[in-house]
Amino acid sequence: MTRRIGRRTFLGLAGVAAGGLLLGGCAGVPASQLGTPAPRPLAIPPLAPSARRDGVRTFALTAAPGTSAFHPGVDTPTWGYGLPFGGPTLRATRGERVRVHVTNGLPETTSTHWHGMTLPAEHDGGPHSPIEPGATWSPEWTIEQPAATLWYHPHPHGVTERHVHRGLAGLFLVDDPEGAPGLPHRYGVDDVPVVVTDRTFTADGAFDTRRRSAHGLIGDTLLVNGTLAPYLAVSSSRIRLRLLNASPARCYRFARSDERPMLIVGTDSGLLAAPRAVSAALLTPGERAELLLDLDPGRPVTLRSLPQDLGAVSGTERSIGASDTLDVLQIRPAGVLEPAPPLPEVLPHEPGPDESAATGVRRFTLGNDVINGKSMDMTRIDEVVHAGATEIWELVNVHSRPHNLHVHDARGQVIEAGGRAVPPAQRSWKDTVYVPPRTTVRVLLRFGRHPDPGRPFMYHCHLLYHEDQGMMGQFVVVGDGTDPGSVPRTLAATGGHHG
């Protein structure tokens, strides 16, 4: 059954929703046992150092245990990529060749997935690319997509939620060679990463993993770039916030506390055709948005997450945090602000896929931790896709629970949601799409151009507990002339180990 949904949620499905610190306690979860600390300056993840030699830009990351002091005088065991919690921001330009040495300094096997990147399957970093303790994995590929805010995180089958919850996540920014004139671009100054996640703390300061809903771990305290109760001092009259929902399960509806509109200029996989005014932006786990905020001298404003209608029953919405009002980030403008340059009417964007070029329609039924009635099997190939193909994927949520779907090696645009067509002017580039309960969403996807019939990509719910429970499938990409019926649907092995 297709369920009608309101305009506010409908635009969120297109990549835009129209229209830290807990405020007064979090519905559905108990208050933190450690109290509320004083505001702190927002930590800015450092840009990862890199070296360019023989035409390849090389980065190095090490996943390792650490200790973080989110609360003064209280140590919390955490994991991070070269940092106690989180990871540095990788940055590269379209057309560049990149290599990343990922070393596993953890006591257990992990992997590192480049979320939103189109690249060969052997370098995607999914569950078929495990990195053993002490080993180093060194994927290398060419950046083939336009400017976007991507990210990286672990993807070991069955334990992704636990690895991400401990702190393993970071941004990967892709720039266009010509830049984006008129948009704020000074990293950490007026172009600010905002990685939002939630945790509950035990009395001794550890992350509490005992309180789990049917959707996964929901915390009662927000962390932004690993900072509790953050504020951002700014000197420009316009700032660009690169928002990432890195929470395992919580959804956010970001808005200004003064109810002024924001301008959205980008979603998961690229810039919009033009800036668009919005009152709020809905992000489910794994989704990103680039928002512009205009500021007045000396007048603070708070980025806030407001209650949201996810289309689920009230008990489910409470258990996923949809009833909560949360302060995310206080923004403190200086008394005198630098003027912002004129905003371009048209952004440097890539036109969306041509619907008439779609070679077929695939239907995916999202059930109770299954897709098309099947739980994840590392040896089973569920779908075969031709390299560079454009397809329509019809996502049908038959359950009363909210889900989303992330498709590896693909970028696309929502063309219909809840029975309503999305006009081309309102579409945006996505790799992770929210699918409300009892709703059908149609996505026009464009796939990468790297055939490899022996190494699969994933598609899965990005509510990480659902993914770990088996809500994931696999597809392989084959050459244009390959008959999908000739492709083996069983893998001979589950992928090479790096160790």
C-alpha positions in Angstrom: 0.0 0.0 0.0 1.3 3.5 -0.8 0.8 6.0 1.9 0.2 9.7 1.3 2.7 11.9 3.0 2.8 15.6 3.8 4.8 18.2 1.8 7.3 18.7 4.6 8.3 15.0 4.7 7.9 14.7 0.9 10.5 17.3 0.3 12.8 15.7 2.7 12.7 12.6 0.5 13.9 14.7 -2.3 16.9 15.6 -0.3 15.4 18.7 1.3 12.9 19.2 4.2 10.7 22.3 3.7 9.0 24.3 5.6 25.1 18.7 22.0 22.7 19.4 24.3 19.3 18.2 25.2 16.5 20.7 25.9 14.5 19.7 28.9 15.2 16.0 28.6 14.9 13.6 25.7 11.6 11.8 25.2 12.0 8.0 25.2 15.5 8.0 26.8 16.7 8.9 30.3 18.8 11.9 31.0 22.6 11.5 31.0 24.0 10.6 34.4 26.8 13.1 34.0 24.9 16.3 33.8 25.2 19.2 31.4 28.7 20.8 30.9 29.5 24.4 30.1 29.6 25.2 26.4 32.8 24.5 24.6 34.3 25.8 21.3 33.4 23.4 18.4 36.3 21.2 17.6 37.1 21.3 13.8 38.5 17.9 12.5 41.9 18.6 11.0 42.5 18.2 7.3 44.3 14.9 6.8 47.9 15.5 5.6 48.7 14.1 2.2 51.7 13.7 -0.2 51.5 13.9 -4.0 53.9 11.8 -5.9 53.8 10.3 -9.4 50.3 11.7 -9.9 48.8 10.1 -6.8 47.7 11.9 -3.7 48.3 9.6 -0.7 46.7 9.7 2.7 47.2 7.6 5.8 44.6 6.6 8.4 45.0 4.4 11.5 42.0 3.1 13.3 42.9 2.7 17.0 41.5 2.9 20.5 41.8 6.2 22.4 40.5 8.1 25.3 38.3 11.2 25.1 37.2 13.8 27.7 33.7 14.7 26.6 32.9 15.7 30.2 35.5 17.6 32.3 37.7 15.2 34.3 35.9 12.1 33.0 37.7 9.8 30.5 35.7 7.9 27.9 37.1 4.9 26.0 36.7 5.6 22.3 37.9 4.6 18.9 39.1 7.0 16.1 41.1 7.3 12.9 44.3 9.0 14.1 42.2 10.9 16.6 40.8 9.7 20.0 37.3 10.0 18.5 36.2 10.6 14.9 38.7 11.2 12.1 40.5 13.8 10.1 38.8 15.3 7.0 40.2 13.9 3.7 40.0 16.3 0.8 40.7 15.7 -2.9 39.7 17.2 -6.3 37.7 15.6 -9.1 40.1 14.0 -11.5 42.8 13.3 -8.9 44.2 9.8 -8.3 44.1 9.1 -4.6 45.5 6.3 -2.3 44.7 5.8 1.3 46.7 3.6 3.6 44.3 2.3 6.3 46.0 0.6 9.2 44.0 -1.4 11.7 45.3 -0.7 15.2 42.2 -2.1 16.8 42.0 -5.5 18.7 39.5 -6.8 16.1 38.9 -6.9 12.4 37.3 -3.9 10.8 36.9 -2.3 7.3 36.7 1.3 5.9 34.0 2.2 3.4 34.1 5.4 1.4 30.4 6.4 1.7 29.0 8.1 -1.5 32.1 7.4 -3.6 31.9 5.8 -7.0 34.9 3.6 -7.5 35.9 0.0 -8.3 34.4 -2.6 -5.9 37.7 -3.9 -4.7 38.4 -0.4 -3.2 34.9 0.3 -1.8 35.7 -0.9 1.7 32.6 -3.0 2.3 32.4 -6.2 4.3 34.4 -8.1 1.6 37.5 -6.0 2.4 38.3 -6.9 6.0 41.4 -5.4 7.6 42.9 -7.7 10.2 44.5 -6.3 13.4 47.9 -4.9 12.6 47.3 -5.0 8.8 47.2 -2.1 6.3 44.8 -1.8 3.4 45.8 0.5 0.6 43.0 1.2 -1.9 43.7 3.5 -4.9 41.3 5.1 -7.3 40.5 8.2 -9.4 37.9 10.7 -8.1 35.3 10.6 -10.8 32.5 12.6 -9.3 31.6 16.3 -8.8 32.0 18.3 -5.6 30.2 16.7 -2.6 30.4 16.1 1.1 31.1 12.4 1.5 32.3 10.4 4.5 34.1 7.3 5.6 33.3 4.7 8.3 33.6 1.0 9.2 31.6 -1.6 7.3 32.3 -5.1 8.9 29.3 -7.3 8.5 27.3 -7.7 11.7 29.2 -5.2 13.9 29.1 -1.9 11.9 26.9 -0.2 14.5 29.3 -1.0 17.3 32.4 0.2 15.4 30.7 3.5 14.3 29.2 4.0 17.8 32.7 3.8 19.3 33.7 6.8 17.2 35.0 5.6 13.8 33.8 8.2 11.2 35.2 11.1 9.2 34.4 13.3 6.3 35.8 13.0 2.7 35.3 16.3 0.8 35.4 16.3 -3.0 36.1 19.6 -4.8 35.7 20.6 -8.4 38.9 21.9 -10.0 37.2 25.3 -10.7 35.8 25.5 -7.2 32.4 26.9 -6.3 32.6 30.7 -6.7 30.3 32.6 -4.3 30.1 29.8 -1.8 32.0 30.0 1.5 35.1 27.9 1.1 37.5 28.6 4.1 37.6 25.3 5.9 36.8 25.6 9.6 36.2 29.4 9.2 33.1 29.9 7.1 33.0 26.4 5.5 32.4 24.3 8.6 32.1 20.5 9.1 29.3 19.5 11.4 29.3 15.8 12.2 26.4 15.1 14.5 25.9 11.9 16.5 24.3 10.9 19.8 25.4 8.9 22.8 24.3 8.0 26.3 27.0 7.9 29.0 27.2 5.6 32.0 28.0 7.0 35.5 31.8 6.3 34.9 31.8 8.1 31.6 31.7 5.1 29.2 29.3 5.0 26.2 26.2 3.1 27.3 25.2 0.4 24.8 22.5 -1.2 27.0 19.6 1.0 26.0 18.7 -0.2 22.5 15.4 0.2 20.7 14.2 -1.9 17.7 16.1 0.7 15.6 19.4 0.6 17.4 21.3 2.8 19.8 19.6 6.1 20.6 21.6 8.5 22.9 20.4 11.2 25.2 23.4 13.6 24.5 24.6 15.1 21.2 28.2 15.2 20.2 29.1 17.5 17.3 32.6 16.9 15.9 33.2 15.1 19.2 32.2 18.2 21.2 29.5 18.2 23.8 27.5 21.5 24.0 29.5 23.2 21.3 29.5 26.8 20.1 31.0 28.3 17.0 32.5 31.8 16.9 32.2 33.3 13.4 33.5 36.4 11.7 31.6 36.1 8.4 28.0 37.2 7.7 27.4 33.9 5.9 28.6 30.5 6.8 28.3 27.1 5.1 27.6 24.1 7.4 28.4 20.7 6.0 26.0 18.5 8.0 26.5 14.8 8.4 24.1 12.6 10.4 26.6 10.0 11.8 24.2 8.6 14.3 23.5 4.9 14.3 19.7 5.4 14.3 18.6 8.9 15.3 17.0 11.2 12.7 17.4 15.0 12.8 15.3 17.9 11.4 17.7 20.8 11.5 16.4 24.4 11.7 17.4 27.8 13.1 16.2 28.8 16.6 15.1 32.2 15.2 12.9 30.5 12.6 14.6 32.3 9.7 15.0 30.3 6.5 18.3 28.7 5.5 19.6 28.1 2.0 20.4 24.5 1.0 23.1 24.2 -1.7 24.0 20.6 -1.6 22.9 17.1 -0.5 24.6 13.7 -0.3 26.3 13.5 -3.6 26.5 16.9 -5.1 25.5 20.6 -5.3 21.9 21.6 -6.3 21.2 23.5 -9.5 20.5 26.6 -7.5 20.3 27.6 -3.8 17.0 26.9 -2.3 15.3 28.4 0.8 14.2 25.9 3.4 12.8 26.1 6.9 14.3 22.8 8.0 16.4 19.9 6.6 15.6 16.3 7.5 18.6 13.9 7.7 18.3 10.2 8.4 21.4 8.3 9.3 24.2 8.6 6.7 22.6 11.6 4.9 24.4 14.9 4.4 23.3 18.5 3.6 25.2 21.7 2.9 23.3 24.7 4.4 24.0 28.4 4.2 23.1 30.6 7.2 23.1 34.4 7.0 24.0 36.0 10.3 23.6 39.4 12.0 26.5 41.0 13.9 26.5 40.1 17.6 23.3 38.1 17.4 23.7 34.5 18.4 21.5 31.8 16.8 21.3 28.1 17.6 21.1 25.3 15.1 18.4 23.0 16.5 16.8 19.7 15.7 13.1 19.8 15.9 10.4 17.1 16.4 9.6 15.4 13.1 6.8 13.3 11.6 8.5 10.2 10.2 5.2 8.6 9.4 5.5 5.9 12.1 3.3 5.2 15.2 4.0 7.4 18.2 5.9 4.7 20.2 8.2 4.1 17.3 8.8 7.8 16.8 9.7 8.2 20.4 12.1 5.2 20.3 14.0 6.7 17.4 14.1 10.2 18.9 11.7 11.9 16.5 9.8 13.6 19.4 12.9 15.3 20.8 13.9 19.0 20.6 17.7 19.3 20.6 20.2 22.1 20.6 22.9 21.1 18.1 25.2 24.1 17.8 25.2 27.6 19.1 26.5 30.1 16.5 28.1 33.3 17.9 28.7 36.0 15.3 31.2 38.7 16.1 30.2 42.3 16.6 31.6 43.2 13.1 31.2 40.6 10.3 32.9 40.3 7.0 30.4 40.8 4.2 29.5 37.8 2.1 30.0 37.9 -1.7 26.9 37.8 -3.9 25.4 34.3 -4.0 25.3 32.8 -7.5 21.9 32.2 -9.0 23.2 28.9 -10.6 25.5 26.5 -8.8 28.2 24.4 -10.6 26.2 21.2 -10.6 25.9 18.1 -12.6 22.6 17.7 -14.4 20.5 14.8 -13.1 20.1 11.5 -14.9 17.8 11.3 -17.9 14.7 9.3 -16.9 14.2 8.2 -20.5 17.6 6.6 -20.4 16.6 4.2 -17.6 17.2 0.6 -18.7 14.8 -1.0 -16.3 13.0 -0.9 -12.9 13.9 -2.9 -9.9 11.6 -3.3 -6.9 13.0 -3.6 -3.4 10.6 -4.4 -0.5 11.9 -3.3 2.8 10.6 -5.5 5.6 11.5 -6.3 9.2 15.3 -6.4 8.8 15.1 -8.0 5.4 15.0 -6.8 1.8 12.8 -8.7 -0.7 12.2 -11.2 2.1 15.9 -12.1 2.3 18.5 -11.6 5.0 22.1 -10.7 4.0 24.2 -13.6 2.8 27.8 -12.8 2.0 27.9 -15.5 -0.6 24.8 -14.6 -2.5 24.6 -12.1 -5.4 21.1 -10.5 -5.4 21.3 -8.2 -8.4 23.5 -7.7 -11.6 23.9 -4.1 -12.9 25.6 -3.0 -16.1 28.5 -0.5 -15.8 27.4 3.1 -16.2 23.7 2.1 -16.3 20.8 4.3 -15.4 18.0 2.5 -13.5 14.9 3.2 -11.5 14.9 1.5 -8.1 11.5 1.3 -6.5 11.8 1.2 -2.7 8.7 -0.1 -0.9 8.6 0.1 2.8 5.8 -2.3 3.8 6.7 -2.1 7.5 5.5 0.2 10.3 9.1 1.2 11.0 11.1 3.9 9.2 14.0 2.8 7.0 16.4 4.3 4.5 18.5 2.8 1.8 22.1 3.5 0.9 23.3 2.2 -2.5 27.1 1.8 -2.9 28.7 2.9 -6.2 25.6 4.9 -7.2 24.3 8.5 -7.3 20.8 9.3 -8.0 17.7 11.5 -7.5 14.3 10.8 -6.0 11.7 11.2 -8.8 8.6 10.1 -6.9 7.7 9.7 -3.2 4.4 8.7 -1.7 2.7 8.7 -5.1 3.8 12.3 -5.9 6.2 13.2 -8.6 9.2 15.3 -7.7 9.7 18.0 -10.3 13.2 18.1 -11.8 13.9 21.6 -10.3 13.4 20.1 -6.8 15.6 17.1 -7.2 19.0 16.7 -5.6 21.8 14.2 -5.7 21.4 11.4 -3.2 23.1 8.1 -2.2 21.0 7.5 0.9 17.3 7.9 0.7 14.6 7.9 3.5 11.7 5.6 3.0 8.8 6.3 5.5 6.6 3.5 6.7 4.1 2.1 4.2 5.5 4.4 1.5 7.0 3.8 -1.9 9.9 6.0 -3.2 11.3 5.8 -6.7 14.9 6.7 -7.3 16.6 7.3 -10.6 20.1 5.9 -10.1 23.3 6.2 -12.1 25.9 3.5 -11.5 29.7 3.6 -11.7 31.7 2.4 -14.7 34.0 -0.3 -13.1 32.8 -3.8 -14.0 33.9 -6.6 -11.6 31.5 -9.7 -11.6 33.5 -11.3 -8.8 33.3 -8.5 -6.2 30.0 -7.1 -5.0 28.7 -3.8 -3.8 26.1 -3.4 -1.1 22.7 -1.8 -0.7 21.3 -1.6 2.8 19.4 0.3 5.4 21.7 2.8 7.1 20.0 2.5 10.4 23.0 0.5 11.4 21.3 -2.0 13.7 18.9 -2.9 10.9 22.0 -3.4 8.6 23.7 -5.5 11.1 20.6 -7.7 11.6 20.7 -8.5 7.9 18.9 -5.7 6.1 21.4 -5.7 3.3 21.8 -7.1 -0.2 24.6 -7.4 -2.8 25.0 -6.5 -6.5 27.8 -6.8 -9.0 28.6 -4.5 -11.9 29.3 -6.2 -15.2 30.4 -5.0 -18.7 27.9 -3.6 -21.2 27.8 -6.8 -23.3 27.5 -9.2 -20.4 24.3 -11.2 -20.1 23.2 -10.9 -16.5 21.9 -14.5 -16.7 25.5 -15.7 -17.3 26.8 -14.2 -14.1 27.3 -16.6 -11.1 24.9 -15.7 -8.2 27.1 -17.4 -5.6 30.5 -16.2 -4.6 33.3 -18.7 -4.4 34.8 -16.8 -1.5 33.8 -13.9 0.8 36.6 -11.6 -0.2 40.3 -11.2 0.6 41.6 -10.4 4.0 44.2 -7.8 4.5 46.6 -9.1 7.0 
